[in-house]
Amino acid sequence: MSLTAPVAVQGGKGSAGHDARPAGFAAILGALGVVFGDIGTSPLYALRTTAQVVSDHGTISASEVLGVESLLFWTLMLVVTVKYVILVMRADYNGEGGIIALMSLAQQNAKRKSVKLLLGMIGVIGACLFFGDGIITPAVSVISAIEGIEVSFPAASHLVVPLSIAVLIGLFSIQFHGTGKIGIIFGPVMVLWFLMIGVLGILAILHHPTILLALSPTYAIMFIARHGYLSFLALGSVVLAVTGAEALYADMSHFGRRPIRETWLFFVLPCLALNYFGQGALLISDPATISNPFFLLGPQWLQIPMIIISTIATVIASQACISGGFSLCRQLIQLGYVPRMRIMHTNPTEESQIYLPGLNHSLMVGALLLVIAFRSSEALASAYGIAVTGTFLCTCILAAVVYRDRYKWSAWATITVFGGFFIIDGIFFASNTLKIIEGGWVPVLLAAVLIMMMFTWKKGRSLVLSRQQHDAMPVGTFIARLPHSRSIIRVPGTGVFMTANPEYIPTSLLHNLKHNKVLHDHVILLTVRNVNIPQVAPDQRAEVTEIAPNIYRVMLCYGFMEMPNLPVALAQLQVGDTGFDLPQASYFVSRELLVRAQPSQISRWRMALFLLMTRNATPVTDFLRIPLDRVVELGVRIGI
């Protein structure tokens, strides 16, 4: 007998995708508070850093300012508006966005295993670079805001680093409250922020309206043609204006495509452009303001409020990155690239609002070390660009595959459009590679270490599962032998035995029979399978098959945006007619003792790394949210 039983996991979002997302003013306000924090605070440092690169190689005249402004504006238009808002955001996976969702979408139509592996590697590289971005963004955003005190109180410059450290510690310390509570004031604050920077930009433009000539791309083209290698250097800082573009796509699942698009096109983009042009107008009138054109844009009496609002805005920008890191890490755990970690749900009704203490502490330590080591936003900007542009390149490749396979674009159209964006992203990335010595090595080293760890974990787990399958007994053989085993005593109750492969009897059951000589009257062989989609529809959650009287094989499927909760799932699952006491069932799991086999399929150093990650992984019982007083662990030695 085989049947499909619907199981609705508490707090799940279902599969409605973006059609079920809220619309209207609430969604727009929410998007302002979360999605646009990173890119919205780029005016704090993007133009200043770019202008200083140009001035270091000579004076910065009005023509250079126009060229830089044109580069900034058209980078916003091409990379953010055309590439992300118009094209990449169309490639959603049941309403979900982000590079892991895009990777899964690209792998769908890949027929060759090698192609799937390559696409998976590109997605993992992009994810690792995103984690680097998640460490650098809080550091550079907060310190750039605190640096505003140097404008009003130059003697207080020595307080920039200590204050930045204090703000960062406070930011990471409140994460356990959850993004729902933290984000209550985010939307209104960001509305105030964008209105403030837009108005300040307008006031400066009114004094020097010729800055609007930079709306023409000819000024960007002439700047590149006239300055050559200097323009290549400047592009490494111009890309700072589009940091956070990936968040527009990654957070699409929270707010929907339309609110993000409309908010960007009709509010955020105009305010950003006005502020950048305002800073440019100020530079033309007074080149000395290059030290900090953002804060000098406002009158003296407004500078303290600007510092306060800027600090709050940078905290919001950092929050978006931290929350995105939590979601991305959970996706990687579900796909088997990262060891299980402790995941806390901060909202009883929203599955997506989670907190990972281990990851939060790691991000905090990384951000603090960067502030202490680099001590200024200008120095940190050198480390920022590679992480951002590397993620851009990975997204561009995956999006090209999706448009070619899913939307049936012709090869000519795909190469023309995404090949063009790949060249743009490649130039930005190449320009930032020149900063490797100055600090660009930070995200490169971090990404390399994370990639090594992820693929070591993936390989190690595949070897463990292969060895378990080799030593296991097929279900058919076990069922055939069961009636003839007179020494086995049946005891009352329900036993749930966890197994990674539903075709084989779990070692926990075999060891229980070997040592205890007992078998429960009602047995469930339970497999939790992570599938390569964001969410599994409720009517496809569980598959139940009766393989012998009162012995059932149950398979629960979860998408990479979901968290398993076995007691809840099984409590809602109807198995058999009578006798199954699932709410009081006992769970049997294997505690693996891993050793290196002779000969081994894994090198010594990778084995040591895999064992280290295994020891620090969250126990499977905690990850699956099984009550500890209902768990029975049986040890098993596995050589790989």
N, C-alpha and C positions, 0 to 999 in steps of 0.2 A: 504494500500500500504506500502510495506517495501522495503527498498533499502539500499545498502552499498555505502557510498561515500568516496573516498580516500581524506585524508587531510594530507598534508605534513607540519609538524610544522617547522618553520624556525629554522635553526641551529641544527636540530636533526641529529643523527648519523645513523638512520635507523636500520636495523637488520642484516646487513651483517656480523657483528661479527668480529672475528679476521682475516677472509679472506680478509677483506677490509682494514686492517691496513697496514701502510707503511712497506716496507721491505728494506733490504740493509743497507748501511753505515749510512744513516740518522736515521733509527730506532735504530741502535746500539748506535749511539752517544746520541740520546735522552734518551735511557734506562740508559746509564751511568750517565747522568745528573740528573735523577729523581729516578730511581728504586734502584740504588745501593749506594745512599748517606749514608743511615743509617748503613748498614752492612759494607760499605767500610771504615767508620771511627771508627769501633770497635777496631782496633789495638791501638788506642790512650789510651785505658783503660783496655781492656779485659785481656791481659796477665799480666799487672802490678797488677791488682786487684787480680787475681788468685794466682800469685806468692806471694803476700803479705799475703794472707790467709794461705798459706803453711808455710811461714817464721815465722808467728806469733806463730806457734806451734813447732818451732825449726829451725835449719839452713836449707837452701835450697841448696842441693848438685846437682851435675850433673845428678844423677839418677832421682831426683825429677823434675828437669827441663825437662828431656826427657819424664817423665810421663805426666807432664802438657801439653807439646807440643803435645804429642800424643792424649791426650784428646781433645785439641782444634781442631786439624786437623780432627779427626774422627767425632767430633760433626758437623763440617762444611760439611763433606761428607755425614753423615747419615741424619741429620735434614734438611739441605738446599738442597744438591744435590739430594739425593734419595727421601726424603719425598716431598719437595716442587717442585723442578725443574722437576723431573721425574713423580711423581705421582699426587700431588695436582693440578699442573698447567694443567693437562689433563682434570680436571673436570671444564670446563668453561661453563658458561650459555650464549649461543649465543655470545661467545667471551669475556664475562665479567667475571672478577674475584673478589675476596674479600669475606669476611666471610658472608656478607648479600646475595650475589649471590649464594654462596655455601649452605646457609641455604634454600634459595628458591628452589634450585635444589634438596636438600634432602627432602623437603616437597612435591615434585611433586607426588611421588608414595606412599606417606603415606595415608593409607585408613582410619585410625582411627583419630578422632579429637584430642584425647589425645596425640597421637604420634606427630601430627603436632604442637600442643602446646608446647610439650617438645622440639622438634627441634627448634621451634621459640625462646624458652627461651635460649637454648644453643647459638644460633646465636646472640641474644641480649646481653648476658653476654660477649661473645667474642668481640662484638662491643664496649661495655662499657669499657672493658679492653684496647681496642685499643685507646679510647679517653684518658685513663690514660697514655698510651704510648706516645700519641701525646703531652702531657704536659711535661712528663719526658725527652723525647728525646731531644728537644731543650735545656733544662737546662743542662743535663749531657754532651751533645756533645759540646756545646759552652764552658762551664767551663773547660772541659778537654783539649780543644785546648788552651785556654788562660793560663792554668797552665804551658804551655811550657815556659813562661817567667821566671818561677822560676829556670829553668835550667841555663839560661844565666845570669839572674839578680835576684839572691836570695833575694836581699833587696827589690825587687818590688812585693813580694808575696802579700802584702796588697792591691795591685791593681787588683788582680784576680777577686774578686766579683764585684767591680764597673765597670770594663771593660766588664765583662760578661753581666751585666745588660744593659749596653749601646748597646752591640751587639744585645741582644735579643729585646730591644725596637726598634732598627733600623730594625731588621728582620720582626717583626710583623707590623711595620708601613708601609712597602712597599707592603704588601699583596694586597692592593686594585688595584695595577697595573696589577695583574693577573699573573698566572704562565707562560703564553706565553712569556711575555716580560722579566720576571725575569729569565726564563730558557734559554735565548739565549746563555749565556756564561757557563751554567752549564756543558754541555757535555765536551767541551775542558778542563775545569778546572779539572774534574774528571779523564780524560785521563792522565793529568799531575800528578794528585795525585797518581793514581794507579801505573804509571810508576816510580814515585819517591819512593814509599814505597817498590815496588818490587826490584828496583836496590839497595836500601839501605840494604834490606834483603840479596841479593846475596853477597854483599861485606862482610857482617858479616859472612855469611855461609862459604865463601872461607877461612876465618881464622880458623873456627872450623866446618869442614864438618861433624864431627861425630853427629851433631845435626839432620842430616837427618835420623838417625836411628829411630827417632820418627815417621817416616812414617809407621812403623810397629805397628799394634794395640796391639801387645804383651806388649809394654811399658805402654800403658794405662791400660791394664788388670793387669799388675804387680803392678802399682801404686795403683790401687783400692784394690788389694789383700793385699798389704803390709801396707797401711795406713788406710784402713777401714773408720772409722767415719771422719777422716780428708779429705779423698777423697770425701766424701759426702758433706762436707762443701765447698770444692773447686769447686764442680760441680755447686754450686749456682753462682759462678763467671765465670765459663767456658761458661755458657749459654749467657754471654754478647757478645761472639764472633758471635752469630747468631741473634742478635737483628736486625730487618729490614728484616728478611726472609719473613715475612708476606707481605711486600711491593712487593716482586717479583710476588706474586699471585694477590694482589690487583690492581697493575698497569698493569696487562696483557692486559686490554682493550685498553690502550693507545698506546702500542707498538707491541702487538702480542706475542704469545708464543715463536716462533722461535728466534727472536732477543734477548729476555731475556735469553733463554737457552744457546744460543751460546756465548753471552757476558759473562755469568757466568762461563761456562765451560772452555773457551779458553783465558779469559783475567782476569776477576775479581778474581776467585778462585786461579789461580796460583800466582797472585800478593799478595793476602792476605796470602796465605800459606808461600810464600817466606819471607814476612815481619815478620810473627809470628816466623818462624824458625830463622830468623836473630836476633830477640830480644832474643830468647832462647840461641843462640850462644853467644851473648853479656853477658847474665846472667852467663853462665858457665865460661867465661873468667874473669868476674868482677862482683861478686855478689852485690857489692855496687850500681850498676846501677839499682837495683830493684826500686829505688825511682822514676824513669821515663825512662824505657828502650826504649820507642819509640823515644823520642827526643834525648837521648844520643846515639842512633844508628847512627846519622849523625855527621859529623865533626863540630867543633866549628863555622866555618864560614857559615855553612849551617843552623844553628839553627834558626836564625831570619827568613829567607825565609820559613823554615819549619813551624814556628808558624803562619806566614801569610797565607800560603797555607792551613794549618790545620784549621784555623779559617774559611776560605772561604768554605772548604769542609764540616765543621760541619754546617755551614749555609745551605748548599745544603742538607745535611742529614735532618736538621730540616724542610726545605721547603717541602721535600717529605712527611713527617709526617703531616704537616699542610694541604697540598693540599689533602692528603688522608682523613684527618678529614672532610674537606669540602664536599668531595664526599660522604663519609659515612653518614654524617648528612643529606644530601639531600635524600639519599636512605631511611633513617629511617623516614623522614618526609613523603615521598611518601607512605610508608607502614603503616603510622598511629601511629608510636611509639613516635614521637616527635612533639611538636606544630609547627605550621607554623613559619618560620623564614624568615627574609629579605634575599633574594638571589640576588646578583648582577652578571650579566654576563659580564666578562671582555674581551671577544672576540666575535665579531659579527658573526663569522663563525664557532666557536667551542662551542657547547652546554656544553661540559664537563668542560670548564674553567670557574669556578665560584668563587665568594668571598662572605663569610658570615660574615658581620661585627660583629654580636653578638658573634658568636663562636670564631672568631679571637681574640676579646678582652678578652674572657674568658680564652683561651689558653695562651695568653700573661700574664695575671695576675697570672695564675697558675704556669707558668714557672718562673716568677720573684720571687714569694713567695718561690718556691723550692730552687732557688739559694741563696736567703737571709737566709733561714732556715738551709740548709745543708752545704753551703759554700765550698764544694769540690766535685769532681767527684767520689772520693772513697766513700764518705758518700751517695751520690745520687745513686750509683750503687746498694745499698741495696734496694732502692725503685723501681729500674728498672726491676729486674728479675721477680717479680710476675706478672706484667702486660704482659710481653712477654710470659712467660711459660703458663699463664692462657689462652691466646689466642691460643697458640699451642695446648693445650688440646681440646679446643672447635673445632678448625679446624680439628683435628684428628678424633673426633667423627663424625662430619658431613661428612668428606671425606669417612669414612668407610661406612656410610649409602649410599652415592652416588655410591660408587664402588659396593656395594652389589646389589642395586636396578637398577642402570642405566647400569652398565657394566657387570651385571650378574656374578660377582665373586661368587665362592662357599663360604659357611660359613667358611670352613676350611681356605681358602686362605685369606679371609677378616680378620679373627681373627688372623691368623699368622702374616700377614704384619702389619695391623694397630694396632693390639693388641701389637705388639712389639714396634711400635712407641709410643703408648699410655703409655707403661711402661717407655720408655726413657723420654718422656715429663713429666710423673708423677714424676719421680725421680728428674728431674730439678725443677719442681714446689715445691715438698716437701722440697728440699734443700733450696729454697728461702723463704719458710714459716718460716724458722729459723730466717730470717731477719725482721720479722714483727715489732718487737719492735724497731729495728734500723732505720726503714723508710719504710719497706714493707707495713705498714698500710696505706700509702698514696694511692696507686692504689686500694687497697681493699676497703677503705672507699669511694673513688671516684666512683668505680664501683657499690658499694651498693647503693649509693645515686642516681646514674643515672638509675639503674635498677628499683628502687622504683618509680622514676619520670616517666619513660617510661611506666611501666605497670599501673600506676595511670592514665596517659593520655589515654592509650588504653581503660581502663575500663570506664573512664568518658565519652569518646566520644561514646562508644558503648551504654551507658545508655541514652545519649542525642538522638542518632539516634533512639533508641527503643521508647523513649517517643514521638519523633516527628512522628514516624510511627503510634503510638497508637492514636494520636490526629488528624492525617491527614485524608483526604478524598480520597478514591480510585479514580483513573482516570476514570474508567467506570461510577461510580456514578455521577461524575462531568459532564462528557460529556452528560449523559442522562438528567440531569437537565438543562443544558445550554440553549436549545431552549425554555424552558418555563419560563426563567427568563427575563421578560419584562423590569424590572427596570435597567438592565445592559445596559450601553451606550457603543457602539463600537467607538473607536477613531483611527485616522490614525496612522500608524507607526508600528514598530516591537518591541515587548517586549520579553526579554529573562529572564525567571524565573529559578533561580538555585534551584535544588532539589537533595538531597542525594539519594532518592529512586525513581526510574523512574516509579514505579507502583502507586505512590501517588502524589496528587497535592501539590505543595509546599505551605507552610504557607504564603509566601510572596504574592502569587497570591490571596489566599483566603482573606488575610487582605486588599489587594488593592481593591478587589471587595466589601468587607464589608464597608470600610471607604470612598472610592472614587467612587464606583458604576460604574467603567469604566473597559473596557477590550480592549486591542489593536486589530486592525484588523488582525494582524498576530502575532501569539504567538509561542514561542519555549520553551518547558520544557527541560532544559539542565541539564544533569548529567555528572560530571567528575568522572571517575572511575580509580583508581590506581590498576593495575594488577601486579601480582607477577612474572613479567619477566623484564629483563633489558630495552628492547625497544619494542614498538609495531610497526609492519609492517605498512607502509603508507596506504595500501589498507584495513587494519583492524582498522584504527584509529577511524572512525566514523560510527555510525549506526543511520539511520534516519527513523522514522516511522510516517506516517500521521495518527493521531488518530481521527481527525475531520477536516472539511474544514478549511484550513489555520491555523490549530493547529498541531504542530509537536513535537514529542518527539525525542530529539537528545542525543546520548550518545557518549562521547569522552573518549577514553581509552589511558592511559599513563603508561609506564613502570617506574620502580623505579629509572632508570638512566636518566629520562627525566623531563623537566620542562614544565608545561602547559602554553600556551599562547592563551587564548580564542579568543581575537579579530582576531589574525592571522588565527587560525583554522577555525573560522566561516566565515571569509572573503573568504576563499578558498572552502567553502562548498556550494554546490548548493542545496537549499531547495525550493521546489515548483517551479511553472512556472514564476509567476510575483508577484510583490508587496512586496517582502521581501528585506528590505534595511538593510542588516546585518552590513555593515560598520558603520551605524549610529544608530544601535539598542540601546535601553535602557536596562540596566541590573538591575533586581530586586533581592535583597538578603535579608535574614533575619538576624537581629542583635539579638543574643540570650542573654536574661537576665536569667542567671542560678541561681536557688535557690535550697535549700535542701528540698526535699519532706518529708512528714510524713505519713507513715514510709519511710525511705530512704534505698536504696540499696548500699549506700556507707558510710563509717565511716566519722566522723566529720573531723578528721585530713587529710584524703585523699581528702575530699571535699574541704577543705581549700587549699590544695596543687593544686588540679585541677583548682580551681578558680584563683589561683595565676598564673598558667601557661596559662590559658585562657586569662587573662588580658594582659599578655605580649606577646601573640602570634601575629604574623603579620596578619593584616586583610586579609580576604580571597580575597578581591578585589585586593590587592597588590600582593598577592601570585599568583593569576591567571592572573596578568598583565592586568587588566581591567582599562581603563581610568576613573579617579574619576569623571569627568564631565558627565559621562554616567551611573552613578550608583544611584539607588534609594534604600535606606535601610528602612526596616520596622521592628520595634521591636516586639519580641515575648518572652513571659515569659515561661520558661521551668523548671519544678521541677523534680529532679532526686533523 
